[in-house]
Amino acid sequence: MRSGGRLASGAAGIAALAILAVGCSSTTNSSKGKFATASSAAAGGGMDALVTAAKKEGQLNVITLPPDWANYGELISTFSKKYGIKIISANPNGTSADEITAVKQLKGQSRAPDVLDVGNTFALSAAASGLLAPYKVATWNQIPTVQKDPAGKWFDDYGGYVSIAYDSNRVKSGPTSFADLKKPAYKNKIALNGNPTEAAAAFAAVYAAALANGGSFDNIMPGIQFFADLKKEGNFVTVTGNPATIESGQTPILLWWDYLNASAKDKLSGKVNWNINIPTDASYASYYDQAISATAPHPAAARLWEEFLYSDQGQNLWLKGKARPVRLPSMTTAGTVDKTLLSALPPAPADTKFPSEAQITKAEQVVNANWAKMVGGA
């Protein structure tokens, strides 16, 4: 899994990227052809021309994509086999901030990232800094307006809901709500997947806890207080939860994205009886974003990768990873969604609302200022 989530960079990752920048061969986009700046496949001559140009480049550089995160391992191997393009996957345990750092530090280098998969706040910042290339995939109109940049500099890819999962071998009566987590029976059992000042899923869990405890998108403080109370009562442990800690019994109850809890369930099948619930007293969903580097060393391959991800095939492969692809509603209507894969997902709440970017920014500031002193580290 991705160390530290997707909200903050690690010093080790940045240092490693700085080392990689030394001695790498240089490359520029000046001789990369029409697809260096093409804002759609049509603008570069059409899909056939894009495939030809991408195959000629022969390589795609991706970054911070663990194979077991939303089925990226199969997505990478399928794309590579389909088009005969080699994929170099760098820093798989990195973070969104590491991705942006790599774009900046490796600019002009042949191993610089071609494409990004980042949290939305990082996509917005990168777009504002001129780091992203505008591009609209063929299925652009099936991505909801609120889930994409109007110019195509970033666009939502897949997402999920904060979920509460538990090992029924170690927890006799599992929690189905945030209110349940307060029960004395769960002493020393509840964990997040990291520190919410660093890990996106942990931050989301705090936001969801706020919604369940009188807070709102404008007020995340009740979520911080909820975990402070859980820790004081002895229920919350500051252990970073992951499949290894689930298997060892350190974190028999874990708040994580539903698709990652589902991935852990598959991975630990036969070892752990992992049960997943979207909490009944609060639902919080979030998506990550795709983007193309404005200085991608393989601009055609980068654009072809996005076309693949947003095709029915790519979207269904994300669905196979238990993530909810952004085109899921339109594919369900069109009948192109894999119904077997869709039925494997936990039922989604009927009415899902998302905080605004301003609300998320404010909430992050509140968590950064208060988590350590109220709850402590993870």
Short mmCIF file of the C-alpha atoms (twelve columns), coordinates in Angstrom:
data_MODEL
# 
_entry.id   MODEL 
# 
loop_
_atom_site.group_PDB 
_atom_site.id 
_atom_site.type_symbol 
_atom_site.label_atom_id 
_atom_site.label_alt_id 
_atom_site.label_comp_id 
_atom_site.label_asym_id 
_atom_site.label_seq_id 
_atom_site.Cartn_x 
_atom_site.Cartn_y 
_atom_site.Cartn_z 
_atom_site.pdbx_PDB_model_num 
ATOM 1   C CA . MET A 1   0.000   0.000   0.000   1 
ATOM 2   C CA . ARG A 2   1.072   3.606   -0.384  1 
ATOM 3   C CA . SER A 3   3.099   4.725   2.597   1 
ATOM 4   C CA . GLY A 4   1.619   7.815   4.197   1 
ATOM 5   C CA . GLY A 5   -1.360  7.961   1.898   1 
ATOM 6   C CA . ARG A 6   -1.742  10.706  -0.672  1 
ATOM 7   C CA . LEU A 7   -1.796  13.948  1.277   1 
ATOM 8   C CA . ALA A 8   1.765   14.733  2.201   1 
ATOM 9   C CA . SER A 9   5.275   14.029  1.062   1 
ATOM 10  C CA . GLY A 10  7.904   12.014  2.900   1 
ATOM 11  C CA . ALA A 11  11.417  13.382  3.244   1 
ATOM 12  C CA . ALA A 12  12.888  10.074  2.135   1 
ATOM 13  C CA . GLY A 13  10.832  10.074  -1.036  1 
ATOM 14  C CA . ILE A 14  11.855  13.619  -1.915  1 
ATOM 15  C CA . ALA A 15  15.498  12.848  -1.238  1 
ATOM 16  C CA . ALA A 16  15.315  9.812   -3.479  1 
ATOM 17  C CA . LEU A 17  13.808  11.889  -6.256  1 
ATOM 18  C CA . ALA A 18  16.559  14.441  -5.886  1 
ATOM 19  C CA . ILE A 19  19.134  11.691  -6.308  1 
ATOM 20  C CA . LEU A 20  17.342  10.373  -9.381  1 
ATOM 21  C CA . ALA A 21  17.559  13.815  -10.945 1 
ATOM 22  C CA . VAL A 22  21.339  13.646  -10.991 1 
ATOM 23  C CA . GLY A 23  22.878  12.202  -14.128 1 
ATOM 24  C CA . CYS A 24  19.598  11.447  -15.935 1 
ATOM 25  C CA . SER A 25  19.568  11.968  -19.658 1 
ATOM 26  C CA . SER A 26  17.816  15.092  -20.845 1 
ATOM 27  C CA . THR A 27  14.786  15.256  -23.075 1 
ATOM 28  C CA . THR A 28  12.466  17.999  -24.247 1 
ATOM 29  C CA . ASN A 29  9.014   18.203  -25.761 1 
ATOM 30  C CA . SER A 30  10.173  20.353  -28.664 1 
ATOM 31  C CA . SER A 31  10.586  17.335  -30.926 1 
ATOM 32  C CA . LYS A 32  7.729   15.224  -29.569 1 
ATOM 33  C CA . GLY A 33  5.291   15.979  -32.381 1 
ATOM 34  C CA . LYS A 34  1.668   17.059  -32.315 1 
ATOM 35  C CA . PHE A 35  0.804   15.116  -29.194 1 
ATOM 36  C CA . ALA A 36  3.168   17.160  -27.043 1 
ATOM 37  C CA . THR A 37  0.436   19.792  -26.846 1 
ATOM 38  C CA . ALA A 38  -2.658  18.059  -28.247 1 
ATOM 39  C CA . SER A 39  -5.696  18.668  -26.048 1 
ATOM 40  C CA . SER A 40  -7.555  15.654  -27.493 1 
ATOM 41  C CA . ALA A 41  -6.864  12.673  -29.713 1 
ATOM 42  C CA . ALA A 42  -8.647  14.427  -32.566 1 
ATOM 43  C CA . ALA A 43  -6.416  17.484  -32.195 1 
ATOM 44  C CA . GLY A 44  -3.376  15.264  -32.775 1 
ATOM 45  C CA . GLY A 45  -4.776  13.490  -35.834 1 
ATOM 46  C CA . GLY A 46  -7.136  10.947  -34.316 1 
ATOM 47  C CA . MET A 47  -6.948  7.803   -32.215 1 
ATOM 48  C CA . ASP A 48  -5.020  5.770   -34.787 1 
ATOM 49  C CA . ALA A 49  -2.395  8.501   -34.974 1 
ATOM 50  C CA . LEU A 50  -2.205  8.605   -31.171 1 
ATOM 51  C CA . VAL A 51  -1.641  4.856   -30.960 1 
ATOM 52  C CA . THR A 52  1.050   5.017   -33.642 1 
ATOM 53  C CA . ALA A 53  2.853   7.902   -31.927 1 
ATOM 54  C CA . ALA A 54  2.642   6.235   -28.508 1 
ATOM 55  C CA . LYS A 55  4.021   2.962   -29.843 1 
ATOM 56  C CA . LYS A 56  6.870   4.870   -31.453 1 
ATOM 57  C CA . GLU A 57  7.739   6.426   -28.080 1 
ATOM 58  C CA . GLY A 58  7.579   2.925   -26.640 1 
ATOM 59  C CA . GLN A 59  7.551   3.899   -22.971 1 
ATOM 60  C CA . LEU A 60  5.343   5.417   -20.281 1 
ATOM 61  C CA . ASN A 61  6.534   6.670   -16.897 1 
ATOM 62  C CA . VAL A 62  4.056   6.336   -14.016 1 
ATOM 63  C CA . ILE A 63  4.657   7.095   -10.356 1 
ATOM 64  C CA . THR A 64  3.318   6.056   -6.915  1 
ATOM 65  C CA . LEU A 65  1.010   3.316   -8.228  1 
ATOM 66  C CA . PRO A 66  1.164   0.227   -5.999  1 
ATOM 67  C CA . PRO A 67  0.000   -2.887  -7.878  1 
ATOM 68  C CA . ASP A 68  -2.616  -3.662  -5.204  1 
ATOM 69  C CA . TRP A 69  -4.062  -0.136  -5.132  1 
ATOM 70  C CA . ALA A 70  -7.353  -0.084  -7.093  1 
ATOM 71  C CA . ASN A 71  -6.049  -2.890  -9.346  1 
ATOM 72  C CA . TYR A 72  -3.220  -0.812  -10.829 1 
ATOM 73  C CA . GLY A 73  -1.084  -3.908  -11.311 1 
ATOM 74  C CA . GLU A 74  -3.547  -5.329  -13.837 1 
ATOM 75  C CA . LEU A 75  -4.190  -1.937  -15.424 1 
ATOM 76  C CA . ILE A 76  -0.465  -1.496  -16.065 1 
ATOM 77  C CA . SER A 77  0.078   -5.006  -17.433 1 
ATOM 78  C CA . THR A 78  -3.034  -4.840  -19.635 1 
ATOM 79  C CA . PHE A 79  -2.061  -1.503  -21.187 1 
ATOM 80  C CA . SER A 80  1.509   -2.640  -21.761 1 
ATOM 81  C CA . LYS A 81  0.411   -5.870  -23.431 1 
ATOM 82  C CA . LYS A 82  -2.304  -4.207  -25.499 1 
ATOM 83  C CA . TYR A 83  -0.057  -1.536  -27.017 1 
ATOM 84  C CA . GLY A 84  3.432   -3.000  -26.651 1 
ATOM 85  C CA . ILE A 85  4.512   -0.034  -24.539 1 
ATOM 86  C CA . LYS A 86  6.919   -0.509  -21.641 1 
ATOM 87  C CA . ILE A 87  5.786   1.031   -18.365 1 
ATOM 88  C CA . ILE A 88  8.314   2.266   -15.823 1 
ATOM 89  C CA . SER A 89  6.635   2.463   -12.416 1 
ATOM 90  C CA . ALA A 90  8.581   4.661   -9.988  1 
ATOM 91  C CA . ASN A 91  8.270   5.109   -6.216  1 
ATOM 92  C CA . PRO A 92  5.170   2.894   -5.757  1 
ATOM 93  C CA . ASN A 93  4.938   3.689   -2.051  1 
ATOM 94  C CA . GLY A 94  5.104   7.439   -2.551  1 
ATOM 95  C CA . THR A 95  2.503   10.159  -2.132  1 
ATOM 96  C CA . SER A 96  0.757   12.840  -4.151  1 
ATOM 97  C CA . ALA A 97  3.306   15.391  -2.997  1 
ATOM 98  C CA . ASP A 98  6.110   13.103  -4.177  1 
ATOM 99  C CA . GLU A 99  4.511   13.055  -7.613  1 
ATOM 100 C CA . ILE A 100 4.458   16.844  -7.851  1 
ATOM 101 C CA . THR A 101 8.036   17.016  -6.574  1 
ATOM 102 C CA . ALA A 102 9.117   14.551  -9.277  1 
ATOM 103 C CA . VAL A 103 7.489   16.636  -12.020 1 
ATOM 104 C CA . LYS A 104 9.384   19.690  -10.815 1 
ATOM 105 C CA . GLN A 105 12.754  18.130  -10.029 1 
ATOM 106 C CA . LEU A 106 12.948  15.787  -13.012 1 
ATOM 107 C CA . LYS A 107 11.683  18.266  -15.594 1 
ATOM 108 C CA . GLY A 108 13.552  17.726  -18.844 1 
ATOM 109 C CA . GLN A 109 14.746  14.264  -17.796 1 
ATOM 110 C CA . SER A 110 13.807  11.071  -19.610 1 
ATOM 111 C CA . ARG A 111 12.570  9.424   -16.414 1 
ATOM 112 C CA . ALA A 112 10.279  12.268  -15.374 1 
ATOM 113 C CA . PRO A 113 6.651   11.283  -14.742 1 
ATOM 114 C CA . ASP A 114 4.388   11.332  -17.782 1 
ATOM 115 C CA . VAL A 115 1.127   11.043  -15.862 1 
ATOM 116 C CA . LEU A 116 -0.096  11.641  -12.329 1 
ATOM 117 C CA . ASP A 117 -2.714  10.141  -10.026 1 
ATOM 118 C CA . VAL A 118 -3.121  12.594  -7.148  1 
ATOM 119 C CA . GLY A 119 -5.493  13.888  -4.520  1 
ATOM 120 C CA . ASN A 120 -7.633  16.790  -5.719  1 
ATOM 121 C CA . THR A 121 -5.911  19.489  -3.704  1 
ATOM 122 C CA . PHE A 122 -2.621  18.518  -5.337  1 
ATOM 123 C CA . ALA A 123 -4.215  18.538  -8.786  1 
ATOM 124 C CA . LEU A 124 -5.537  22.049  -8.213  1 
ATOM 125 C CA . SER A 125 -2.169  23.285  -7.007  1 
ATOM 126 C CA . ALA A 126 -0.305  21.664  -9.891  1 
ATOM 127 C CA . ALA A 127 -2.740  23.125  -12.423 1 
ATOM 128 C CA . ALA A 128 -2.357  26.587  -10.928 1 
ATOM 129 C CA . SER A 129 1.437   26.214  -11.160 1 
ATOM 130 C CA . GLY A 130 1.313   25.362  -14.865 1 
ATOM 131 C CA . LEU A 131 2.536   21.788  -14.356 1 
ATOM 132 C CA . LEU A 132 -0.352  20.038  -16.116 1 
ATOM 133 C CA . ALA A 133 -1.268  19.672  -19.781 1 
ATOM 134 C CA . PRO A 134 -4.914  20.137  -20.805 1 
ATOM 135 C CA . TYR A 135 -6.353  17.009  -22.358 1 
ATOM 136 C CA . LYS A 136 -9.877  15.669  -22.861 1 
ATOM 137 C CA . VAL A 137 -10.350 11.929  -23.350 1 
ATOM 138 C CA . ALA A 138 -12.870 10.590  -25.851 1 
ATOM 139 C CA . THR A 139 -15.354 9.872   -23.041 1 
ATOM 140 C CA . TRP A 140 -14.976 13.384  -21.609 1 
ATOM 141 C CA . ASN A 141 -18.690 14.173  -21.721 1 
ATOM 142 C CA . GLN A 142 -19.419 11.205  -19.434 1 
ATOM 143 C CA . ILE A 143 -17.344 12.686  -16.609 1 
ATOM 144 C CA . PRO A 144 -19.603 14.892  -14.456 1 
ATOM 145 C CA . THR A 145 -18.846 18.599  -14.754 1 
ATOM 146 C CA . VAL A 146 -18.089 18.960  -11.043 1 
ATOM 147 C CA . GLN A 147 -15.491 16.186  -11.298 1 
ATOM 148 C CA . LYS A 148 -13.160 17.708  -13.888 1 
ATOM 149 C CA . ASP A 149 -11.264 20.849  -14.752 1 
ATOM 150 C CA . PRO A 150 -13.059 22.712  -17.573 1 
ATOM 151 C CA . ALA A 151 -9.855  22.836  -19.622 1 
ATOM 152 C CA . GLY A 152 -8.960  19.189  -18.971 1 
ATOM 153 C CA . LYS A 153 -5.957  19.770  -16.728 1 
ATOM 154 C CA . TRP A 154 -7.266  17.192  -14.245 1 
ATOM 155 C CA . PHE A 155 -10.238 14.848  -14.059 1 
ATOM 156 C CA . ASP A 156 -11.572 12.493  -11.401 1 
ATOM 157 C CA . ASP A 157 -10.710 8.850   -11.966 1 
ATOM 158 C CA . TYR A 158 -11.923 6.515   -9.198  1 
ATOM 159 C CA . GLY A 159 -13.108 6.842   -5.651  1 
ATOM 160 C CA . GLY A 160 -14.888 5.229   -2.773  1 
ATOM 161 C CA . TYR A 161 -16.424 5.634   0.650   1 
ATOM 162 C CA . VAL A 162 -14.956 5.675   4.119   1 
ATOM 163 C CA . SER A 163 -15.734 2.252   5.532   1 
ATOM 164 C CA . ILE A 164 -15.455 0.445   8.863   1 
ATOM 165 C CA . ALA A 165 -14.061 -3.061  8.522   1 
ATOM 166 C CA . TYR A 166 -13.455 -5.669  11.198  1 
ATOM 167 C CA . ASP A 167 -12.157 -9.188  11.720  1 
ATOM 168 C CA . SER A 168 -15.075 -11.243 13.031  1 
ATOM 169 C CA . ASN A 169 -12.600 -13.818 14.349  1 
ATOM 170 C CA . ARG A 170 -11.386 -11.206 16.831  1 
ATOM 171 C CA . VAL A 171 -14.458 -8.961  17.110  1 
ATOM 172 C CA . LYS A 172 -17.605 -10.872 18.012  1 
ATOM 173 C CA . SER A 173 -20.097 -8.118  17.218  1 
ATOM 174 C CA . GLY A 174 -18.738 -5.774  14.580  1 
ATOM 175 C CA . PRO A 175 -19.363 -2.012  14.412  1 
ATOM 176 C CA . THR A 176 -21.600 -0.595  11.701  1 
ATOM 177 C CA . SER A 177 -21.471 3.066   12.735  1 
ATOM 178 C CA . PHE A 178 -19.219 5.658   14.321  1 
ATOM 179 C CA . ALA A 179 -21.448 5.546   17.395  1 
ATOM 180 C CA . ASP A 180 -20.655 1.840   17.750  1 
ATOM 181 C CA . LEU A 181 -16.927 2.552   17.890  1 
ATOM 182 C CA . LYS A 182 -17.370 4.058   21.351  1 
ATOM 183 C CA . LYS A 183 -18.324 0.697   22.840  1 
ATOM 184 C CA . PRO A 184 -15.958 -0.606  25.589  1 
ATOM 185 C CA . ALA A 185 -15.747 -3.941  23.753  1 
ATOM 186 C CA . TYR A 186 -13.516 -2.280  21.139  1 
ATOM 187 C CA . LYS A 187 -10.726 -1.283  23.498  1 
ATOM 188 C CA . ASN A 188 -7.323  -1.283  21.739  1 
ATOM 189 C CA . LYS A 189 -8.914  -2.380  18.473  1 
ATOM 190 C CA . ILE A 190 -9.626  0.675   16.280  1 
ATOM 191 C CA . ALA A 191 -7.111  2.159   13.837  1 
ATOM 192 C CA . LEU A 192 -6.718  4.415   10.816  1 
ATOM 193 C CA . ASN A 193 -4.363  3.781   7.904   1 
ATOM 194 C CA . GLY A 194 -2.078  6.590   9.000   1 
ATOM 195 C CA . ASN A 195 -1.973  10.120  10.337  1 
ATOM 196 C CA . PRO A 196 -4.766  12.308  8.878   1 
ATOM 197 C CA . THR A 197 -2.288  15.138  8.354   1 
ATOM 198 C CA . GLU A 198 -0.550  12.861  5.839   1 
ATOM 199 C CA . ALA A 199 -2.918  10.099  4.681   1 
ATOM 200 C CA . ALA A 200 -5.948  10.986  2.557   1 
ATOM 201 C CA . ALA A 201 -8.050  8.041   3.746   1 
ATOM 202 C CA . ALA A 202 -7.330  8.865   7.405   1 
ATOM 203 C CA . PHE A 203 -8.279  12.499  6.815   1 
ATOM 204 C CA . ALA A 204 -11.486 11.320  5.166   1 
ATOM 205 C CA . ALA A 205 -12.278 9.139   8.187   1 
ATOM 206 C CA . VAL A 206 -11.962 12.174  10.450  1 
ATOM 207 C CA . TYR A 207 -14.267 14.132  8.128   1 
ATOM 208 C CA . ALA A 208 -16.803 11.300  8.194   1 
ATOM 209 C CA . ALA A 209 -16.571 11.124  11.983  1 
ATOM 210 C CA . ALA A 210 -17.328 14.850  12.117  1 
ATOM 211 C CA . LEU A 211 -20.463 14.362  10.012  1 
ATOM 212 C CA . ALA A 212 -21.591 11.601  12.375  1 
ATOM 213 C CA . ASN A 213 -21.052 13.739  15.461  1 
ATOM 214 C CA . GLY A 214 -22.742 17.047  14.788  1 
ATOM 215 C CA . GLY A 215 -20.120 18.489  12.456  1 
ATOM 216 C CA . SER A 216 -20.389 19.450  8.812   1 
ATOM 217 C CA . PHE A 217 -18.277 20.073  5.731   1 
ATOM 218 C CA . ASP A 218 -17.574 23.472  7.339   1 
ATOM 219 C CA . ASN A 219 -16.731 22.015  10.740  1 
ATOM 220 C CA . ILE A 220 -14.367 19.036  11.036  1 
ATOM 221 C CA . MET A 221 -13.495 19.672  14.686  1 
ATOM 222 C CA . PRO A 222 -16.082 17.168  16.050  1 
ATOM 223 C CA . GLY A 223 -14.254 14.482  14.068  1 
ATOM 224 C CA . ILE A 224 -10.942 15.312  15.716  1 
ATOM 225 C CA . GLN A 225 -12.648 15.365  19.108  1 
ATOM 226 C CA . PHE A 226 -14.232 11.988  18.358  1 
ATOM 227 C CA . PHE A 227 -10.840 10.342  17.863  1 
ATOM 228 C CA . ALA A 228 -9.388  12.195  20.854  1 
ATOM 229 C CA . ASP A 229 -12.185 10.712  22.973  1 
ATOM 230 C CA . LEU A 230 -11.670 7.245   21.454  1 
ATOM 231 C CA . LYS A 231 -7.995  7.407   22.333  1 
ATOM 232 C CA . LYS A 232 -8.693  8.609   25.868  1 
ATOM 233 C CA . GLU A 233 -11.116 5.720   26.325  1 
ATOM 234 C CA . GLY A 234 -8.480  3.310   25.027  1 
ATOM 235 C CA . ASN A 235 -10.348 2.246   21.884  1 
ATOM 236 C CA . PHE A 236 -8.190  4.052   19.301  1 
ATOM 237 C CA . VAL A 237 -4.618  2.896   18.706  1 
ATOM 238 C CA . THR A 238 -2.099  4.968   16.757  1 
ATOM 239 C CA . VAL A 239 -0.910  2.061   14.647  1 
ATOM 240 C CA . THR A 240 -0.921  2.537   10.882  1 
ATOM 241 C CA . GLY A 241 -3.384  -0.059  9.683   1 
ATOM 242 C CA . ASN A 242 -2.670  -2.182  6.613   1 
ATOM 243 C CA . PRO A 243 -3.084  -5.827  5.543   1 
ATOM 244 C CA . ALA A 244 -0.085  -6.878  7.658   1 
ATOM 245 C CA . THR A 245 -1.473  -5.343  10.860  1 
ATOM 246 C CA . ILE A 246 -4.899  -6.784  10.079  1 
ATOM 247 C CA . GLU A 247 -3.429  -10.266 9.748   1 
ATOM 248 C CA . SER A 248 -1.344  -9.920  12.921  1 
ATOM 249 C CA . GLY A 249 -4.355  -8.747  14.915  1 
ATOM 250 C CA . GLN A 250 -2.921  -5.331  15.777  1 
ATOM 251 C CA . THR A 251 -5.774  -3.551  14.001  1 
ATOM 252 C CA . PRO A 252 -8.889  -5.761  14.092  1 
ATOM 253 C CA . ILE A 253 -11.031 -2.718  13.277  1 
ATOM 254 C CA . LEU A 254 -9.842  -0.392  10.520  1 
ATOM 255 C CA . LEU A 255 -11.350 2.734   8.973   1 
ATOM 256 C CA . TRP A 256 -10.226 2.897   5.326   1 
ATOM 257 C CA . TRP A 257 -11.580 3.398   1.828   1 
ATOM 258 C CA . ASP A 258 -14.111 0.681   1.016   1 
ATOM 259 C CA . TYR A 259 -12.134 -0.454  -2.044  1 
ATOM 260 C CA . LEU A 260 -8.917  -0.821  -0.060  1 
ATOM 261 C CA . ASN A 261 -10.663 -2.704  2.713   1 
ATOM 262 C CA . ALA A 262 -12.141 -4.904  -0.026  1 
ATOM 263 C CA . SER A 263 -8.683  -5.430  -1.501  1 
ATOM 264 C CA . ALA A 264 -7.404  -6.417  1.943   1 
ATOM 265 C CA . LYS A 265 -10.307 -8.860  2.275   1 
ATOM 266 C CA . ASP A 266 -9.268  -10.573 -0.962  1 
ATOM 267 C CA . LYS A 267 -5.597  -10.581 -0.017  1 
ATOM 268 C CA . LEU A 268 -6.253  -12.086 3.405   1 
ATOM 269 C CA . SER A 269 -8.875  -14.580 2.316   1 
ATOM 270 C CA . GLY A 270 -8.554  -17.766 4.348   1 
ATOM 271 C CA . LYS A 271 -6.571  -15.975 7.058   1 
ATOM 272 C CA . VAL A 272 -8.890  -13.234 8.268   1 
ATOM 273 C CA . ASN A 273 -12.673 -12.963 8.174   1 
ATOM 274 C CA . TRP A 274 -12.790 -9.310  7.104   1 
ATOM 275 C CA . ASN A 275 -16.217 -7.653  7.045   1 
ATOM 276 C CA . ILE A 276 -16.858 -4.214  5.518   1 
ATOM 277 C CA . ASN A 277 -19.560 -1.657  6.298   1 
ATOM 278 C CA . ILE A 278 -20.168 1.886   5.125   1 
ATOM 279 C CA . PRO A 279 -21.118 3.569   8.434   1 
ATOM 280 C CA . THR A 280 -24.840 4.054   8.865   1 
ATOM 281 C CA . ASP A 281 -24.512 7.428   10.605  1 
ATOM 282 C CA . ALA A 282 -22.257 9.170   8.059   1 
ATOM 283 C CA . SER A 283 -21.085 8.679   4.501   1 
ATOM 284 C CA . TYR A 284 -18.052 10.396  3.040   1 
ATOM 285 C CA . ALA A 285 -16.800 9.763   -0.493  1 
ATOM 286 C CA . SER A 286 -13.838 11.102  -2.407  1 
ATOM 287 C CA . TYR A 287 -12.119 10.663  -5.768  1 
ATOM 288 C CA . TYR A 288 -8.527  10.909  -6.912  1 
ATOM 289 C CA . ASP A 289 -7.530  12.721  -10.106 1 
ATOM 290 C CA . GLN A 290 -5.682  11.898  -13.292 1 
ATOM 291 C CA . ALA A 291 -3.451  14.453  -14.990 1 
ATOM 292 C CA . ILE A 292 -0.781  14.642  -17.678 1 
ATOM 293 C CA . SER A 293 2.494   16.425  -17.025 1 
ATOM 294 C CA . ALA A 294 2.957   19.473  -19.236 1 
ATOM 295 C CA . THR A 295 6.570   18.353  -19.735 1 
ATOM 296 C CA . ALA A 296 5.921   14.621  -20.145 1 
ATOM 297 C CA . PRO A 297 8.866   12.928  -21.900 1 
ATOM 298 C CA . HIS A 298 6.380   10.574  -23.608 1 
ATOM 299 C CA . PRO A 299 3.381   12.806  -24.351 1 
ATOM 300 C CA . ALA A 300 1.634   10.474  -26.803 1 
ATOM 301 C CA . ALA A 301 1.912   7.486   -24.470 1 
ATOM 302 C CA . ALA A 302 0.642   9.688   -21.637 1 
ATOM 303 C CA . ARG A 303 -2.456  10.612  -23.629 1 
ATOM 304 C CA . LEU A 304 -3.040  7.041   -24.761 1 
ATOM 305 C CA . TRP A 305 -2.819  5.898   -21.125 1 
ATOM 306 C CA . GLU A 306 -5.603  8.301   -20.201 1 
ATOM 307 C CA . GLU A 307 -7.732  7.129   -23.124 1 
ATOM 308 C CA . PHE A 308 -7.240  3.558   -21.900 1 
ATOM 309 C CA . LEU A 309 -8.124  4.392   -18.287 1 
ATOM 310 C CA . TYR A 310 -11.338 6.144   -19.305 1 
ATOM 311 C CA . SER A 311 -12.425 3.486   -21.785 1 
ATOM 312 C CA . ASP A 312 -14.952 0.851   -20.711 1 
ATOM 313 C CA . GLN A 313 -12.070 -1.606  -20.359 1 
ATOM 314 C CA . GLY A 314 -10.041 0.651   -18.076 1 
ATOM 315 C CA . GLN A 315 -13.026 1.691   -15.976 1 
ATOM 316 C CA . ASN A 316 -14.060 -1.932  -15.455 1 
ATOM 317 C CA . LEU A 317 -10.510 -2.803  -14.378 1 
ATOM 318 C CA . TRP A 318 -10.696 -0.119  -11.679 1 
ATOM 319 C CA . LEU A 319 -14.049 -1.603  -10.719 1 
ATOM 320 C CA . LYS A 320 -12.344 -4.992  -10.467 1 
ATOM 321 C CA . GLY A 321 -10.092 -3.346  -7.860  1 
ATOM 322 C CA . LYS A 322 -13.275 -2.548  -5.862  1 
ATOM 323 C CA . ALA A 323 -12.956 1.173   -6.665  1 
ATOM 324 C CA . ARG A 324 -15.844 3.142   -8.126  1 
ATOM 325 C CA . PRO A 325 -14.795 4.537   -11.536 1 
ATOM 326 C CA . VAL A 326 -15.983 8.027   -12.403 1 
ATOM 327 C CA . ARG A 327 -17.911 6.802   -15.477 1 
ATOM 328 C CA . LEU A 328 -19.828 4.203   -13.444 1 
ATOM 329 C CA . PRO A 329 -23.233 5.953   -13.728 1 
ATOM 330 C CA . SER A 330 -23.030 6.348   -17.517 1 
ATOM 331 C CA . MET A 331 -21.673 2.821   -17.988 1 
ATOM 332 C CA . THR A 332 -24.471 1.421   -15.837 1 
ATOM 333 C CA . THR A 333 -27.025 3.232   -18.003 1 
ATOM 334 C CA . ALA A 334 -25.338 2.070   -21.207 1 
ATOM 335 C CA . GLY A 335 -25.013 -1.517  -19.982 1 
ATOM 336 C CA . THR A 336 -21.217 -1.567  -20.438 1 
ATOM 337 C CA . VAL A 337 -20.392 -1.994  -16.762 1 
ATOM 338 C CA . ASP A 338 -19.350 -5.455  -15.568 1 
ATOM 339 C CA . LYS A 339 -22.401 -6.350  -13.480 1 
ATOM 340 C CA . THR A 340 -20.601 -9.102  -11.568 1 
ATOM 341 C CA . LEU A 341 -17.883 -6.700  -10.464 1 
ATOM 342 C CA . LEU A 342 -20.437 -4.028  -9.612  1 
ATOM 343 C CA . SER A 343 -22.405 -6.441  -7.416  1 
ATOM 344 C CA . ALA A 344 -19.250 -7.116  -5.360  1 
ATOM 345 C CA . LEU A 345 -19.148 -3.536  -4.066  1 
ATOM 346 C CA . PRO A 346 -20.721 -2.583  -0.741  1 
ATOM 347 C CA . PRO A 347 -24.047 -0.797  -1.378  1 
ATOM 348 C CA . ALA A 348 -23.489 2.947   -1.844  1 
ATOM 349 C CA . PRO A 349 -25.605 5.572   -0.081  1 
ATOM 350 C CA . ALA A 350 -28.348 6.945   -2.312  1 
ATOM 351 C CA . ASP A 351 -27.398 10.605  -1.909  1 
ATOM 352 C CA . THR A 352 -23.712 11.419  -1.895  1 
ATOM 353 C CA . LYS A 353 -22.537 14.994  -1.370  1 
ATOM 354 C CA . PHE A 354 -19.005 16.351  -1.693  1 
ATOM 355 C CA . PRO A 355 -17.353 19.254  0.143   1 
ATOM 356 C CA . SER A 356 -16.099 22.187  -1.882  1 
ATOM 357 C CA . GLU A 357 -12.388 22.774  -2.376  1 
ATOM 358 C CA . ALA A 358 -12.576 25.719  0.023   1 
ATOM 359 C CA . GLN A 359 -14.183 23.521  2.674   1 
ATOM 360 C CA . ILE A 360 -11.537 20.806  2.219   1 
ATOM 361 C CA . THR A 361 -8.722  23.349  2.457   1 
ATOM 362 C CA . LYS A 362 -10.137 24.777  5.673   1 
ATOM 363 C CA . ALA A 363 -10.672 21.290  7.120   1 
ATOM 364 C CA . GLU A 364 -7.070  20.303  6.347   1 
ATOM 365 C CA . GLN A 365 -5.830  23.414  8.146   1 
ATOM 366 C CA . VAL A 366 -7.899  22.553  11.219  1 
ATOM 367 C CA . VAL A 367 -6.648  18.949  11.260  1 
ATOM 368 C CA . ASN A 368 -3.027  20.031  10.781  1 
ATOM 369 C CA . ALA A 369 -3.327  22.488  13.649  1 
ATOM 370 C CA . ASN A 370 -5.119  20.228  16.122  1 
ATOM 371 C CA . TRP A 371 -4.535  16.527  15.479  1 
ATOM 372 C CA . ALA A 372 -1.135  16.171  17.139  1 
ATOM 373 C CA . LYS A 373 -2.053  18.059  20.300  1 
ATOM 374 C CA . MET A 374 -5.487  16.464  20.667  1 
ATOM 375 C CA . VAL A 375 -4.913  12.925  19.466  1 
ATOM 376 C CA . GLY A 376 -1.211  12.345  18.837  1 
ATOM 377 C CA . GLY A 377 0.733   10.699  16.040  1 
ATOM 378 C CA . ALA A 378 0.085   7.510   14.128  1 
# 
